[in-house]
Amino acid sequence: MGDSETDRTPRAEGRQADAREPRRQEGAGGGFLMGRVYGVPVYVAPSWFLVAALITWFFGNQLDRVLPELGGGRYLVSLFFAVAFYASVLVHELAHTVAAIRFDLPVRRIQLQFFGGVSEIEKESQTPGREFVLAGVGPLLSLVLAGVFYLGMLLVDSDTVPGVLLAGLMISNLIVAVFNLLPGLPLDGGRMLRAVVWKVSGSPMTGTVAAAWTGRVLAVAVLIGFPLATHLGSPERESFTGLETLTDALLAAILAAIIWTGAGNSLRMARLRERLPGLNARALTRRAVPVTGEMPLSEALRRANDAGARALVVVDGQGAPVSVVREAGIAGVPQHRRPWVPVSTLAQDLTEGMRVPAGLTGEGLLDHLRATPATEYLVVEETGEIYGVLSTSDVERAFIDAMARPAAFPSRPPAAGS
């Protein structure tokens, strides 16, 4: 169903990606690019076509009971319904996207997929009030669409193609809204619950834990309750062994797995964010010595060893840094060749994104590295003075170490404003 997702998970990967994964090529793994809305790319995942086919087949069979005169044409009408339904899901996701943009939260993309859609929002809301609004606008707009389609039903005959289509779209949007309002992560209702607990406790981590565990309880309830409810709601079903019952059980298992997995991912992401402040550019930076480009690698390494440094920065005649010598490049040069290899042949020219302010920490540091993928970065003071070299391998190692440490029980900070 429609959903919004904050996916900026640092990985030691892989929505989130990070210690930070280099920026993915736009569209990688996203499916087919259908266009852009407010500058945000909209993708259709390959799984959507499978679901669209299933909806076409299922709705077509329903039409055969209501409008048998359509014959084979009922599947064309059903295909139109499938497309219109996902257009409604897209509107749901656009509500999340517009709200995120209004709150200055970057949106990576919108993707229509197997069970609806997702808006991949790259940052967390800064206050519980904004989190509540951001999560709630999607289901609210789905309810509005359900109301619009209901009003349309009043204007046409119920036993006509428009009447059946409007009824189907009204019911489907109502289901999307109600399902997404269920109070458990990763659903919108779970994010709303998280915002409420966050506001009351003053701790976003406490809110996430409460909403994630509620999501897991919800997953179990769906797994058990959905097949049972559909069976009891259909008196003609005499046993639990029929094909329809098995289909309901399979659907319930898929939904429960999606909710359970999403809740677990939300917990992991929250714990990850709790540890991010421990990543500090200044603390992770290697001391570096400046060398000229024509200097032999053996001499440069001797100077670094004498100075107790672990990195080399190539500077011009005025002492301004122009490139960073790659650690992998040094390792690839045999010992006996090093007196004949100038360091410039092993250096990567500095781009603006490869200059990292020494004061960056946590998410700010990871965002900076993700924006400009590289193996080494030049760390500089506010004055432009060279502080040292930051290696992505050191960042990854620090991130893994931080994640391995047991989490402290979330303390209660001052209550955040809304």
C-alpha positions, -999 to 999 in steps of 0.1 A, spaced: 0 0 0 11 36 -2 38 45 23 65 70 30 100 59 39 130 77 53 158 59 37 192 72 44 207 43 62 244 42 64 257 8 55 287 -12 62 256 -20 22 229 -11 14 166 28 24 175 38 29 234 29 15 262 38 36 292 36 62 281 54 34 274 38 1 285 58 -29 255 76 -45 236 51 -66 231 59 -102 197 73 -105 173 46 -113 196 18 -103 172 -9 -89 144 16 -92 126 1 -122 114 22 -152 115 59 -150 81 73 -158 87 110 -153 94 136 -127 70 155 -104 84 185 -85 118 174 -97 114 140 -80 118 109 -103 89 85 -104 97 48 -111 76 18 -117 92 -14 -103 90 -46 -125 69 -62 -97 41 -37 -105 34 -53 -138 28 -87 -121 4 -71 -96 -13 -51 -124 -19 -84 -142 -33 -100 -111 -56 -70 -105 -68 -72 -141 -75 -109 -138 -93 -106 -104 -113 -75 -112 -122 -89 -146 -137 -120 -130 -157 -97 -107 -170 -78 -137 -182 -110 -153 -206 -114 -125 -218 -78 -125 -217 -69 -162 -217 -103 -181 -225 -85 -213 -190 -71 -215 -175 -104 -225 -138 -104 -231 -139 -66 -230 -141 -68 -192 -103 -73 -191 -97 -40 -208 -119 -23 -182 -100 -42 -155 -67 -30 -169 -80 6 -168 -90 0 -132 -55 -13 -123 -38 18 -138 -63 41 -122 -58 25 -88 -20 29 -90 -26 65 -101 -44 69 -68 -14 54 -50 8 79 -68 -13 107 -56 -10 93 -21 28 93 -24 28 128 -39 12 140 -7 41 127 13 65 142 -13 50 177 -13 49 177 25 86 166 26 96 194 2 77 219 22 97 208 53 130 210 33 135 172 34 150 159 2 131 131 -16 152 107 -36 124 91 -56 88 78 -57 85 41 -66 53 22 -75 59 -14 -66 44 -47 -55 21 -36 -27 16 0 -36 42 27 -35 69 44 -14 84 79 -12 120 76 -3 127 106 19 164 110 27 162 128 60 143 125 93 118 151 103 133 174 130 102 176 152 74 152 161 48 176 148 63 176 113 67 138 115 30 135 123 20 157 94 44 141 69 30 106 77 -7 117 79 -11 135 46 -9 104 25 -38 85 42 -57 118 44 -55 123 6 -65 87 0 -96 93 21 -103 124 1 -100 104 -31 -124 78 -17 -149 106 -10 -145 120 -45 -151 86 -61 -182 81 -38 -196 114 -50 -190 103 -86 -209 71 -79 -240 92 -70 -240 107 -105 -240 74 -125 -259 42 -125 -243 15 -104 -248 -12 -130 -227 6 -157 -190 5 -164 -184 40 -149 -204 30 -118 -185 -2 -112 -151 15 -118 -160 44 -94 -171 19 -68 -139 -1 -71 -117 30 -69 -137 43 -39 -133 10 -20 -96 5 -29 -87 40 -18 -106 35 14 -86 3 20 -53 21 13 -62 48 38 -74 24 65 -45 0 60 -19 28 62 -34 42 93 -28 10 112 -5 20 141 27 2 134 59 8 115 66 9 86 30 21 79 20 57 80 0 51 111 31 37 127 50 69 119 21 89 134 23 68 166 61 73 166 55 111 165 30 109 194 53 89 216 83 111 206 63 142 216 53 127 249 86 111 258 109 137 242 129 109 226 126 99 189 143 66 197 116 58 223 89 66 197 106 43 171 109 14 195 72 17 205 60 20 169 83 -8 156 71 -33 182 35 -23 176 43 -30 139 55 -65 148 24 -72 168 4 -60 139 22 -83 115 13 -113 137 -23 -101 139 -25 -98 101 -9 -133 96 -35 -149 119 -65 -126 117 -68 -119 79 -75 -155 68 -98 -160 98 -118 -129 91 -122 -136 54 -133 -172 62 -158 -161 88 -170 -133 65 -178 -159 37 -205 -183 49 -202 -204 17 -167 -215 28 -172 -247 46 -135 -255 55 -101 -239 57 -87 -261 29 -101 -245 -2 -82 -226 -28 -96 -192 -17 -85 -198 19 -50 -208 8 -49 -177 -13 -59 -155 17 -33 -172 38 -6 -165 12 -16 -129 10 -16 -126 48 18 -141 50 32 -117 24 16 -86 41 28 -98 75 64 -104 62 64 -69 47 52 -53 80 76 -73 102 106 -67 80 98 -30 78 94 -27 115 128 -44 120 144 -21 95 130 9 113 145 -3 145 179 -8 129 179 26 113 169 43 146 198 26 164 221 35 136 211 72 138 216 70 175 253 61 170 260 85 141 273 114 163 302 92 171 315 95 136 338 126 137 359 137 107 386 152 129 389 121 150 390 98 120 415 118 99 449 105 93 479 128 97 493 137 63 526 152 50 526 175 20 548 164 -10 555 176 -45 542 156 -75 576 147 -89 589 134 -56 597 96 -57 573 75 -37 601 60 -16 612 95 -4 576 105 2 569 75 24 602 80 43 591 116 51 557 103 62 573 76 84 596 102 100 566 125 108 544 96 121 520 103 93 498 78 74 488 98 43 503 119 15 489 151 0 504 165 -32 508 203 -32 518 229 -58 547 253 -57 527 276 -34 518 248 -10 482 245 -20 468 209 -21 461 196 -56 456 159 -51 456 130 -26 477 100 -30 456 68 -30 464 42 -4 455 14 -28 479 29 -54 508 28 -29 501 -8 -20 501 -17 -56 537 -5 -62 564 -31 -54 591 -21 -29 619 -21 -55 599 2 -79 591 29 -54 623 50 -60 613 53 -96 576 61 -93 566 98 -88 537 102 -63 517 122 -89 510 90 -108 492 75 -77 473 107 -68 436 116 -73 430 152 -83 409 171 -57 374 181 -66 354 205 -44 334 176 -29 366 159 -18 374 187 6 358 178 39 354 204 67 372 191 98 342 199 120 317 175 102 302 148 123 275 121 121 249 125 93 265 156 79 298 137 74 281 107 58 260 129 35 291 147 24 309 115 16 279 100 -2 276 131 -24 311 127 -38 322 90 -38 360 86 -34 385 64 -14 403 94 3 393 129 11 413 160 21 402 173 55 406 210 59 401 236 86 377 266 82 408 286 72 416 262 44 446 248 62 452 211 56 442 190 86 449 155 71 434 128 49 402 109 56 399 73 42 365 57 36 379 25 50 384 42 83 349 56 83 335 21 75 355 6 103 344 32 128 308 27 118 310 -10 122 326 -6 156 299 18 167 271 -5 156 288 -34 175 286 -15 208 255 -22 229 229 5 228 223 26 258 188 29 270 174 60 253 175 89 277 149 116 278 162 148 262 143 181 265 110 178 247 112 188 210 89 214 197 64 207 170 
